[in-house]
Amino acid sequence: MSVSIVANIKKIALEKNLTIKQIGKESGVGENAIYRWDKQNPNLSSLKKVSNYLNISIDELLESEKQEV
């Protein structure tokens, strides 16, 4: 089973000592919009804003949690 976008953002946020609220505000997407991504797909523009703010690619934002070997 793949990890949801929101779960992946939470993981990345934790690694970068950020909150979803900070990411939403600073990226211009909004905290509530990010949480809605659990139920509906985000648009490309919003994904780009969040990935730019986090300084990662959209692919990294969407990728499922990697299994450790």
PDB file of N, CA, C and O in Angstrom, chain B, residues numbered from 101:
ATOM      1  N   MET B 101       0.847  -1.184   0.000  1.00  0.00           N
ATOM      2  CA  MET B 101       0.000   0.000   0.000  1.00  0.00           C
ATOM      3  C   MET B 101       0.888   1.242   0.000  1.00  0.00           C
ATOM      4  O   MET B 101       1.876   1.301   0.732  1.00  0.00           O
ATOM      5  N   SER B 102       0.546   2.205  -0.799  1.00  0.00           N
ATOM      6  CA  SER B 102       1.366   3.410  -0.875  1.00  0.00           C
ATOM      7  C   SER B 102       0.973   4.404   0.216  1.00  0.00           C
ATOM      8  O   SER B 102      -0.137   4.373   0.746  1.00  0.00           O
ATOM      9  N   VAL B 103       1.895   5.259   0.522  1.00  0.00           N
ATOM     10  CA  VAL B 103       1.685   6.290   1.529  1.00  0.00           C
ATOM     11  C   VAL B 103       0.941   7.445   0.876  1.00  0.00           C
ATOM     12  O   VAL B 103       1.220   7.787  -0.273  1.00  0.00           O
ATOM     13  N   SER B 104       0.000   8.048   1.589  1.00  0.00           N
ATOM     14  CA  SER B 104      -0.735   9.178   1.026  1.00  0.00           C
ATOM     15  C   SER B 104       0.181  10.389   0.869  1.00  0.00           C
ATOM     16  O   SER B 104       1.233  10.482   1.501  1.00  0.00           O
ATOM     17  N   ILE B 105      -0.241  11.302   0.020  1.00  0.00           N
ATOM     18  CA  ILE B 105       0.524  12.533  -0.186  1.00  0.00           C
ATOM     19  C   ILE B 105       0.680  13.277   1.135  1.00  0.00           C
ATOM     20  O   ILE B 105       1.765  13.761   1.458  1.00  0.00           O
ATOM     21  N   VAL B 106      -0.401  13.364   1.894  1.00  0.00           N
ATOM     22  CA  VAL B 106      -0.357  14.093   3.166  1.00  0.00           C
ATOM     23  C   VAL B 106       0.612  13.423   4.135  1.00  0.00           C
ATOM     24  O   VAL B 106       1.376  14.105   4.816  1.00  0.00           O
ATOM     25  N   ALA B 107       0.587  12.102   4.202  1.00  0.00           N
ATOM     26  CA  ALA B 107       1.519  11.391   5.086  1.00  0.00           C
ATOM     27  C   ALA B 107       2.957  11.645   4.653  1.00  0.00           C
ATOM     28  O   ALA B 107       3.842  11.809   5.493  1.00  0.00           O
ATOM     29  N   ASN B 108       3.187  11.678   3.364  1.00  0.00           N
ATOM     30  CA  ASN B 108       4.529  11.935   2.850  1.00  0.00           C
ATOM     31  C   ASN B 108       4.964  13.368   3.175  1.00  0.00           C
ATOM     32  O   ASN B 108       6.115  13.600   3.545  1.00  0.00           O
ATOM     33  N   ILE B 109       4.048  14.321   3.038  1.00  0.00           N
ATOM     34  CA  ILE B 109       4.367  15.712   3.383  1.00  0.00           C
ATOM     35  C   ILE B 109       4.676  15.823   4.873  1.00  0.00           C
ATOM     36  O   ILE B 109       5.604  16.530   5.264  1.00  0.00           O
ATOM     37  N   LYS B 110       3.906  15.129   5.702  1.00  0.00           N
ATOM     38  CA  LYS B 110       4.164  15.149   7.148  1.00  0.00           C
ATOM     39  C   LYS B 110       5.556  14.610   7.457  1.00  0.00           C
ATOM     40  O   LYS B 110       6.272  15.160   8.294  1.00  0.00           O
ATOM     41  N   LYS B 111       5.932  13.534   6.778  1.00  0.00           N
ATOM     42  CA  LYS B 111       7.252  12.933   6.988  1.00  0.00           C
ATOM     43  C   LYS B 111       8.355  13.911   6.588  1.00  0.00           C
ATOM     44  O   LYS B 111       9.328  14.093   7.320  1.00  0.00           O
ATOM     45  N   ILE B 112       8.198  14.529   5.437  1.00  0.00           N
ATOM     46  CA  ILE B 112       9.189  15.499   4.954  1.00  0.00           C
ATOM     47  C   ILE B 112       9.229  16.707   5.884  1.00  0.00           C
ATOM     48  O   ILE B 112      10.302  17.226   6.193  1.00  0.00           O
ATOM     49  N   ALA B 113       8.054  17.153   6.327  1.00  0.00           N
ATOM     50  CA  ALA B 113       7.981  18.294   7.239  1.00  0.00           C
ATOM     51  C   ALA B 113       8.744  17.998   8.526  1.00  0.00           C
ATOM     52  O   ALA B 113       9.487  18.844   9.023  1.00  0.00           O
ATOM     53  N   LEU B 114       8.559  16.809   9.056  1.00  0.00           N
ATOM     54  CA  LEU B 114       9.252  16.410  10.280  1.00  0.00           C
ATOM     55  C   LEU B 114      10.763  16.433  10.076  1.00  0.00           C
ATOM     56  O   LEU B 114      11.507  16.903  10.937  1.00  0.00           O
ATOM     57  N   GLU B 115      11.209  15.923   8.934  1.00  0.00           N
ATOM     58  CA  GLU B 115      12.644  15.913   8.624  1.00  0.00           C
ATOM     59  C   GLU B 115      13.212  17.331   8.523  1.00  0.00           C
ATOM     60  O   GLU B 115      14.387  17.560   8.811  1.00  0.00           O
ATOM     61  N   LYS B 116      12.365  18.278   8.110  1.00  0.00           N
ATOM     62  CA  LYS B 116      12.818  19.659   7.916  1.00  0.00           C
ATOM     63  C   LYS B 116      12.401  20.576   9.073  1.00  0.00           C
ATOM     64  O   LYS B 116      12.537  21.797   8.992  1.00  0.00           O
ATOM     65  N   ASN B 117      11.889  19.964  10.151  1.00  0.00           N
ATOM     66  CA  ASN B 117      11.437  20.719  11.327  1.00  0.00           C
ATOM     67  C   ASN B 117      10.397  21.780  10.968  1.00  0.00           C
ATOM     68  O   ASN B 117      10.482  22.928  11.405  1.00  0.00           O
ATOM     69  N   LEU B 118       9.425  21.374  10.170  1.00  0.00           N
ATOM     70  CA  LEU B 118       8.336  22.251   9.754  1.00  0.00           C
ATOM     71  C   LEU B 118       7.008  21.626  10.159  1.00  0.00           C
ATOM     72  O   LEU B 118       6.945  20.448  10.510  1.00  0.00           O
ATOM     73  N   THR B 119       5.951  22.428  10.105  1.00  0.00           N
ATOM     74  CA  THR B 119       4.598  21.921  10.321  1.00  0.00           C
ATOM     75  C   THR B 119       3.817  22.056   9.019  1.00  0.00           C
ATOM     76  O   THR B 119       4.204  22.807   8.124  1.00  0.00           O
ATOM     77  N   ILE B 120       2.716  21.322   8.928  1.00  0.00           N
ATOM     78  CA  ILE B 120       1.841  21.450   7.761  1.00  0.00           C
ATOM     79  C   ILE B 120       1.311  22.882   7.683  1.00  0.00           C
ATOM     80  O   ILE B 120       1.158  23.437   6.595  1.00  0.00           O
ATOM     81  N   LYS B 121       1.037  23.464   8.832  1.00  0.00           N
ATOM     82  CA  LYS B 121       0.546  24.846   8.863  1.00  0.00           C
ATOM     83  C   LYS B 121       1.571  25.790   8.229  1.00  0.00           C
ATOM     84  O   LYS B 121       1.212  26.641   7.415  1.00  0.00           O
ATOM     85  N   GLN B 122       2.838  25.642   8.600  1.00  0.00           N
ATOM     86  CA  GLN B 122       3.897  26.479   8.023  1.00  0.00           C
ATOM     87  C   GLN B 122       4.007  26.259   6.519  1.00  0.00           C
ATOM     88  O   GLN B 122       4.098  27.215   5.749  1.00  0.00           O
ATOM     89  N   ILE B 123       3.998  25.006   6.113  1.00  0.00           N
ATOM     90  CA  ILE B 123       4.123  24.684   4.692  1.00  0.00           C
ATOM     91  C   ILE B 123       2.962  25.293   3.911  1.00  0.00           C
ATOM     92  O   ILE B 123       3.161  25.902   2.860  1.00  0.00           O
ATOM     93  N   GLY B 124       1.762  25.125   4.428  1.00  0.00           N
ATOM     94  CA  GLY B 124       0.587  25.681   3.759  1.00  0.00           C
ATOM     95  C   GLY B 124       0.647  27.188   3.631  1.00  0.00           C
ATOM     96  O   GLY B 124       0.358  27.747   2.573  1.00  0.00           O
ATOM     97  N   LYS B 125       1.027  27.844   4.720  1.00  0.00           N
ATOM     98  CA  LYS B 125       1.082  29.310   4.719  1.00  0.00           C
ATOM     99  C   LYS B 125       2.194  29.825   3.810  1.00  0.00           C
ATOM    100  O   LYS B 125       1.959  30.687   2.963  1.00  0.00           O
ATOM    101  N   GLU B 126       3.383  29.305   3.984  1.00  0.00           N
ATOM    102  CA  GLU B 126       4.542  29.813   3.243  1.00  0.00           C
ATOM    103  C   GLU B 126       4.503  29.460   1.755  1.00  0.00           C
ATOM    104  O   GLU B 126       5.047  30.192   0.928  1.00  0.00           O
ATOM    105  N   SER B 127       3.869  28.351   1.418  1.00  0.00           N
ATOM    106  CA  SER B 127       3.794  27.959   0.004  1.00  0.00           C
ATOM    107  C   SER B 127       2.641  28.658  -0.714  1.00  0.00           C
ATOM    108  O   SER B 127       2.605  28.717  -1.943  1.00  0.00           O
ATOM    109  N   GLY B 128       1.695  29.190   0.075  1.00  0.00           N
ATOM    110  CA  GLY B 128       0.535  29.849  -0.513  1.00  0.00           C
ATOM    111  C   GLY B 128      -0.601  28.900  -0.852  1.00  0.00           C
ATOM    112  O   GLY B 128      -1.588  29.301  -1.469  1.00  0.00           O
ATOM    113  N   VAL B 129      -0.466  27.648  -0.451  1.00  0.00           N
ATOM    114  CA  VAL B 129      -1.485  26.643  -0.758  1.00  0.00           C
ATOM    115  C   VAL B 129      -2.551  26.591   0.336  1.00  0.00           C
ATOM    116  O   VAL B 129      -3.734  26.419   0.042  1.00  0.00           O
ATOM    117  N   GLY B 130      -2.148  26.736   1.569  1.00  0.00           N
ATOM    118  CA  GLY B 130      -3.066  26.678   2.697  1.00  0.00           C
ATOM    119  C   GLY B 130      -3.058  25.320   3.374  1.00  0.00           C
ATOM    120  O   GLY B 130      -3.025  24.276   2.724  1.00  0.00           O
ATOM    121  N   GLU B 131      -3.087  25.363   4.688  1.00  0.00           N
ATOM    122  CA  GLU B 131      -3.055  24.136   5.490  1.00  0.00           C
ATOM    123  C   GLU B 131      -4.246  23.230   5.181  1.00  0.00           C
ATOM    124  O   GLU B 131      -4.080  22.025   4.990  1.00  0.00           O
ATOM    125  N   ASN B 132      -5.447  23.810   5.132  1.00  0.00           N
ATOM    126  CA  ASN B 132      -6.643  23.000   4.882  1.00  0.00           C
ATOM    127  C   ASN B 132      -6.605  22.329   3.519  1.00  0.00           C
ATOM    128  O   ASN B 132      -7.049  21.190   3.370  1.00  0.00           O
ATOM    129  N   ALA B 133      -6.078  23.029   2.529  1.00  0.00           N
ATOM    130  CA  ALA B 133      -5.972  22.446   1.184  1.00  0.00           C
ATOM    131  C   ALA B 133      -5.076  21.213   1.214  1.00  0.00           C
ATOM    132  O   ALA B 133      -5.391  20.196   0.597  1.00  0.00           O
ATOM    133  N   ILE B 134      -3.964  21.306   1.931  1.00  0.00           N
ATOM    134  CA  ILE B 134      -3.052  20.161   2.017  1.00  0.00           C
ATOM    135  C   ILE B 134      -3.756  18.974   2.671  1.00  0.00           C
ATOM    136  O   ILE B 134      -3.646  17.847   2.188  1.00  0.00           O
ATOM    137  N   TYR B 135      -4.473  19.217   3.757  1.00  0.00           N
ATOM    138  CA  TYR B 135      -5.172  18.115   4.427  1.00  0.00           C
ATOM    139  C   TYR B 135      -6.271  17.510   3.551  1.00  0.00           C
ATOM    140  O   TYR B 135      -6.569  16.322   3.670  1.00  0.00           O
ATOM    141  N   ARG B 136      -6.876  18.316   2.672  1.00  0.00           N
ATOM    142  CA  ARG B 136      -7.908  17.795   1.762  1.00  0.00           C
ATOM    143  C   ARG B 136      -7.328  16.810   0.751  1.00  0.00           C
ATOM    144  O   ARG B 136      -8.070  16.025   0.161  1.00  0.00           O
ATOM    145  N   TRP B 137      -6.018  16.841   0.545  1.00  0.00           N
ATOM    146  CA  TRP B 137      -5.385  15.944  -0.422  1.00  0.00           C
ATOM    147  C   TRP B 137      -5.507  14.486  -0.018  1.00  0.00           C
ATOM    148  O   TRP B 137      -5.231  13.601  -0.827  1.00  0.00           O
ATOM    149  N   ASP B 138      -5.916  14.218   1.215  1.00  0.00           N
ATOM    150  CA  ASP B 138      -6.189  12.830   1.611  1.00  0.00           C
ATOM    151  C   ASP B 138      -7.448  12.311   0.914  1.00  0.00           C
ATOM    152  O   ASP B 138      -7.601  11.108   0.700  1.00  0.00           O
ATOM    153  N   LYS B 139      -8.354  13.245   0.558  1.00  0.00           N
ATOM    154  CA  LYS B 139      -9.635  12.852  -0.025  1.00  0.00           C
ATOM    155  C   LYS B 139      -9.774  13.214  -1.493  1.00  0.00           C
ATOM    156  O   LYS B 139     -10.582  12.618  -2.206  1.00  0.00           O
ATOM    157  N   GLN B 140      -9.005  14.168  -1.945  1.00  0.00           N
ATOM    158  CA  GLN B 140      -9.075  14.557  -3.354  1.00  0.00           C
ATOM    159  C   GLN B 140      -7.680  14.853  -3.875  1.00  0.00           C
ATOM    160  O   GLN B 140      -6.791  15.239  -3.116  1.00  0.00           O
ATOM    161  N   ASN B 141      -7.500  14.673  -5.147  1.00  0.00           N
ATOM    162  CA  ASN B 141      -6.191  14.891  -5.747  1.00  0.00           C
ATOM    163  C   ASN B 141      -5.874  16.378  -5.847  1.00  0.00           C
ATOM    164  O   ASN B 141      -6.732  17.173  -6.230  1.00  0.00           O
ATOM    165  N   PRO B 142      -4.657  16.751  -5.509  1.00  0.00           N
ATOM    166  CA  PRO B 142      -4.254  18.154  -5.637  1.00  0.00           C
ATOM    167  C   PRO B 142      -4.025  18.508  -7.098  1.00  0.00           C
ATOM    168  O   PRO B 142      -3.754  17.637  -7.925  1.00  0.00           O
ATOM    169  N   ASN B 143      -4.139  19.801  -7.410  1.00  0.00           N
ATOM    170  CA  ASN B 143      -3.819  20.210  -8.774  1.00  0.00           C
ATOM    171  C   ASN B 143      -2.310  20.412  -8.894  1.00  0.00           C
ATOM    172  O   ASN B 143      -1.608  20.562  -7.893  1.00  0.00           O
ATOM    173  N   LEU B 144      -1.837  20.414 -10.104  1.00  0.00           N
ATOM    174  CA  LEU B 144      -0.405  20.499 -10.369  1.00  0.00           C
ATOM    175  C   LEU B 144       0.200  21.787  -9.826  1.00  0.00           C
ATOM    176  O   LEU B 144       1.320  21.783  -9.317  1.00  0.00           O
ATOM    177  N   SER B 145      -0.531  22.878  -9.931  1.00  0.00           N
ATOM    178  CA  SER B 145      -0.039  24.166  -9.443  1.00  0.00           C
ATOM    179  C   SER B 145       0.244  24.121  -7.941  1.00  0.00           C
ATOM    180  O   SER B 145       1.268  24.627  -7.481  1.00  0.00           O
ATOM    181  N   SER B 146      -0.659  23.520  -7.189  1.00  0.00           N
ATOM    182  CA  SER B 146      -0.484  23.410  -5.737  1.00  0.00           C
ATOM    183  C   SER B 146       0.686  22.501  -5.385  1.00  0.00           C
ATOM    184  O   SER B 146       1.471  22.803  -4.485  1.00  0.00           O
ATOM    185  N   LEU B 147       0.795  21.384  -6.102  1.00  0.00           N
ATOM    186  CA  LEU B 147       1.927  20.481  -5.867  1.00  0.00           C
ATOM    187  C   LEU B 147       3.249  21.191  -6.126  1.00  0.00           C
ATOM    188  O   LEU B 147       4.217  21.017  -5.386  1.00  0.00           O
ATOM    189  N   LYS B 148       3.276  21.990  -7.184  1.00  0.00           N
ATOM    190  CA  LYS B 148       4.497  22.714  -7.534  1.00  0.00           C
ATOM    191  C   LYS B 148       4.860  23.723  -6.450  1.00  0.00           C
ATOM    192  O   LYS B 148       6.032  23.862  -6.099  1.00  0.00           O
ATOM    193  N   LYS B 149       3.865  24.428  -5.917  1.00  0.00           N
ATOM    194  CA  LYS B 149       4.119  25.408  -4.854  1.00  0.00           C
ATOM    195  C   LYS B 149       4.707  24.737  -3.614  1.00  0.00           C
ATOM    196  O   LYS B 149       5.675  25.227  -3.033  1.00  0.00           O
ATOM    197  N   VAL B 150       4.115  23.617  -3.218  1.00  0.00           N
ATOM    198  CA  VAL B 150       4.592  22.914  -2.024  1.00  0.00           C
ATOM    199  C   VAL B 150       5.980  22.330  -2.267  1.00  0.00           C
ATOM    200  O   VAL B 150       6.860  22.440  -1.413  1.00  0.00           O
ATOM    201  N   SER B 151       6.176  21.717  -3.413  1.00  0.00           N
ATOM    202  CA  SER B 151       7.493  21.125  -3.693  1.00  0.00           C
ATOM    203  C   SER B 151       8.570  22.199  -3.785  1.00  0.00           C
ATOM    204  O   SER B 151       9.693  21.989  -3.326  1.00  0.00           O
ATOM    205  N   ASN B 152       8.240  23.349  -4.374  1.00  0.00           N
ATOM    206  CA  ASN B 152       9.210  24.453  -4.434  1.00  0.00           C
ATOM    207  C   ASN B 152       9.558  24.944  -3.034  1.00  0.00           C
ATOM    208  O   ASN B 152      10.726  25.183  -2.728  1.00  0.00           O
ATOM    209  N   TYR B 153       8.548  25.093  -2.186  1.00  0.00           N
ATOM    210  CA  TYR B 153       8.796  25.553  -0.820  1.00  0.00           C
ATOM    211  C   TYR B 153       9.682  24.567  -0.063  1.00  0.00           C
ATOM    212  O   TYR B 153      10.570  24.973   0.687  1.00  0.00           O
ATOM    213  N   LEU B 154       9.441  23.276  -0.260  1.00  0.00           N
ATOM    214  CA  LEU B 154      10.220  22.250   0.437  1.00  0.00           C
ATOM    215  C   LEU B 154      11.555  21.969  -0.245  1.00  0.00           C
ATOM    216  O   LEU B 154      12.378  21.212   0.270  1.00  0.00           O
ATOM    217  N   ASN B 155      11.759  22.581  -1.396  1.00  0.00           N
ATOM    218  CA  ASN B 155      12.992  22.404  -2.174  1.00  0.00           C
ATOM    219  C   ASN B 155      13.206  20.939  -2.573  1.00  0.00           C
ATOM    220  O   ASN B 155      14.305  20.396  -2.470  1.00  0.00           O
ATOM    221  N   ILE B 156      12.114  20.327  -3.030  1.00  0.00           N
ATOM    222  CA  ILE B 156      12.162  18.952  -3.520  1.00  0.00           C
ATOM    223  C   ILE B 156      11.390  18.891  -4.835  1.00  0.00           C
ATOM    224  O   ILE B 156      10.660  19.822  -5.175  1.00  0.00           O
ATOM    225  N   SER B 157      11.551  17.802  -5.564  1.00  0.00           N
ATOM    226  CA  SER B 157      10.806  17.634  -6.813  1.00  0.00           C
ATOM    227  C   SER B 157       9.385  17.156  -6.507  1.00  0.00           C
ATOM    228  O   SER B 157       9.104  16.632  -5.429  1.00  0.00           O
ATOM    229  N   ILE B 158       8.512  17.351  -7.475  1.00  0.00           N
ATOM    230  CA  ILE B 158       7.151  16.839  -7.327  1.00  0.00           C
ATOM    231  C   ILE B 158       7.187  15.319  -7.198  1.00  0.00           C
ATOM    232  O   ILE B 158       6.401  14.740  -6.447  1.00  0.00           O
ATOM    233  N   ASP B 159       8.088  14.678  -7.920  1.00  0.00           N
ATOM    234  CA  ASP B 159       8.228  13.219  -7.808  1.00  0.00           C
ATOM    235  C   ASP B 159       8.530  12.797  -6.375  1.00  0.00           C
ATOM    236  O   ASP B 159       7.953  11.834  -5.871  1.00  0.00           O
ATOM    237  N   GLU B 160       9.437  13.523  -5.718  1.00  0.00           N
ATOM    238  CA  GLU B 160       9.770  13.203  -4.322  1.00  0.00           C
ATOM    239  C   GLU B 160       8.563  13.415  -3.421  1.00  0.00           C
ATOM    240  O   GLU B 160       8.347  12.661  -2.472  1.00  0.00           O
ATOM    241  N   LEU B 161       7.785  14.434  -3.720  1.00  0.00           N
ATOM    242  CA  LEU B 161       6.597  14.737  -2.930  1.00  0.00           C
ATOM    243  C   LEU B 161       5.563  13.619  -3.053  1.00  0.00           C
ATOM    244  O   LEU B 161       4.870  13.294  -2.088  1.00  0.00           O
ATOM    245  N   LEU B 162       5.468  13.043  -4.235  1.00  0.00           N
ATOM    246  CA  LEU B 162       4.459  12.023  -4.499  1.00  0.00           C
ATOM    247  C   LEU B 162       4.920  10.602  -4.231  1.00  0.00           C
ATOM    248  O   LEU B 162       4.094   9.697  -4.118  1.00  0.00           O
ATOM    249  N   GLU B 163       6.228  10.390  -4.128  1.00  0.00           N
ATOM    250  CA  GLU B 163       6.717   9.017  -4.027  1.00  0.00           C
ATOM    251  C   GLU B 163       6.304   8.358  -2.728  1.00  0.00           C
ATOM    252  O   GLU B 163       6.208   8.992  -1.678  1.00  0.00           O
ATOM    253  N   SER B 164       6.067   7.076  -2.836  1.00  0.00           N
ATOM    254  CA  SER B 164       5.721   6.280  -1.663  1.00  0.00           C
ATOM    255  C   SER B 164       6.951   6.113  -0.798  1.00  0.00           C
ATOM    256  O   SER B 164       8.086   6.239  -1.256  1.00  0.00           O
ATOM    257  N   GLU B 165       6.698   5.832   0.436  1.00  0.00           N
ATOM    258  CA  GLU B 165       7.796   5.618   1.374  1.00  0.00           C
ATOM    259  C   GLU B 165       8.693   4.507   0.851  1.00  0.00           C
ATOM    260  O   GLU B 165       8.221   3.425   0.503  1.00  0.00           O
ATOM    261  N   LYS B 166       9.983   4.782   0.800  1.00  0.00           N
ATOM    262  CA  LYS B 166      10.935   3.791   0.308  1.00  0.00           C
ATOM    263  C   LYS B 166      11.155   2.720   1.369  1.00  0.00           C
ATOM    264  O   LYS B 166      11.248   3.009   2.562  1.00  0.00           O
ATOM    265  N   GLN B 167      11.235   1.499   0.912  1.00  0.00           N
ATOM    266  CA  GLN B 167      11.522   0.407   1.834  1.00  0.00           C
ATOM    267  C   GLN B 167      13.017   0.343   2.066  1.00  0.00           C
ATOM    268  O   GLN B 167      13.811   0.411   1.128  1.00  0.00           O
ATOM    269  N   GLU B 168      13.387   0.212   3.319  1.00  0.00           N
ATOM    270  CA  GLU B 168      14.807   0.106   3.642  1.00  0.00           C
ATOM    271  C   GLU B 168      15.268  -1.317   3.418  1.00  0.00           C
ATOM    272  O   GLU B 168      14.553  -2.272   3.725  1.00  0.00           O
ATOM    273  N   VAL B 169      16.464  -1.451   2.883  1.00  0.00           N
ATOM    274  CA  VAL B 169      17.015  -2.773   2.575  1.00  0.00           C
ATOM    275  C   VAL B 169      17.870  -3.242   3.720  1.00  0.00           C
ATOM    276  O   VAL B 169      18.431  -4.337   3.664  1.00  0.00           O
TER     277      VAL B 169
END
